[in-house]
Amino acid sequence: MGKITPRRGGLEWCTPRDLLVKQGSLLLAQQLRESYRPTETYGSAFAKLFARLFAEQGLILLEPLDAALHRIAAPLYRQAI
């Protein structure tokens, strides 16, 4: 899987590895360090990383084990069954 990126004179096909090496490795490394700290759980670190990566897109992350979320979603689940 790759990504097409604009280039002067046309388009260039880039693999994800190319993007990391050429364009974003330092930024990604910084975001990983800031997200995956010893005090974080894997779930909270993953959420922090994705919140950083998709901040411009407005991604909303929900904790699937949250009891309040289960109560809110219960009518939806009942209707779906």
C-alpha positions as semicolon CSV with decimal commas, in nm:
position;residue;x (nm);y (nm);z (nm)
1;M;0,000;0,000;0,000
2;G;0,134;0,340;-0,086
3;K;0,032;0,698;-0,124
4;I;0,048;0,923;-0,426
5;T;0,207;1,256;-0,344
6;P;0,232;1,566;-0,563
7;R;0,570;1,635;-0,710
8;R;0,701;1,903;-0,938
9;G;0,635;1,781;-1,290
10;G;0,388;1,506;-1,190
11;L;0,303;1,256;-0,921
12;E;0,535;1,036;-0,721
13;W;0,436;0,700;-0,573
14;C;0,552;0,669;-0,212
15;T;0,535;0,366;0,012
16;P;0,459;0,416;0,384
17;R;0,828;0,347;0,454
18;D;0,927;0,625;0,213
19;L;0,699;0,867;0,395
20;L;0,858;0,780;0,729
21;V;1,214;0,800;0,605
22;K;1,174;1,102;0,382
23;Q;0,903;1,317;0,533
24;G;0,788;1,232;0,880
25;S;1,019;1,009;1,077
26;L;1,125;1,273;1,330
27;L;0,769;1,393;1,384
28;L;0,636;1,038;1,419
29;A;0,915;0,947;1,663
30;Q;0,831;1,253;1,873
31;Q;0,459;1,168;1,873
32;L;0,533;0,808;1,973
33;R;0,758;0,922;2,260
34;E;0,495;1,169;2,384
35;S;0,215;0,912;2,364
36;Y;0,381;0,595;2,494
37;R;0,511;0,697;2,835
38;P;0,566;0,455;3,126
39;T;0,265;0,597;3,312
40;E;0,025;0,526;3,023
41;T;-0,171;0,210;2,953
42;Y;-0,156;0,070;2,603
43;G;-0,511;0,191;2,547
44;S;-0,447;0,547;2,665
45;A;-0,118;0,567;2,473
46;F;-0,291;0,444;2,155
47;A;-0,567;0,702;2,204
48;K;-0,316;0,982;2,256
49;L;-0,118;0,881;1,948
50;F;-0,429;0,866;1,727
51;A;-0,558;1,195;1,868
52;R;-0,229;1,355;1,766
53;L;-0,212;1,188;1,425
54;F;-0,571;1,276;1,332
55;A;-0,609;1,611;1,513
56;E;-0,673;1,801;1,191
57;Q;-0,946;1,557;1,083
58;G;-1,139;1,582;1,410
59;L;-1,130;1,209;1,489
60;I;-1,339;1,121;1,795
61;L;-1,215;0,831;2,005
62;L;-1,440;0,643;2,246
63;E;-1,336;0,410;2,527
64;P;-1,525;0,090;2,440
65;L;-1,519;-0,036;2,800
66;D;-1,671;0,282;2,949
67;A;-1,985;0,199;3,151
68;A;-2,154;0,531;3,070
69;L;-2,106;0,467;2,699
70;H;-2,266;0,124;2,741
71;R;-2,571;0,281;2,909
72;I;-2,606;0,540;2,633
73;A;-2,568;0,278;2,358
74;A;-2,801;0,018;2,517
75;P;-3,115;0,136;2,332
76;L;-2,926;0,120;2,004
77;Y;-2,813;-0,234;2,077
78;R;-3,166;-0,340;2,173
79;Q;-3,305;-0,197;1,849
80;A;-3,035;-0,366;1,643
81;I;-3,115;-0,707;1,794
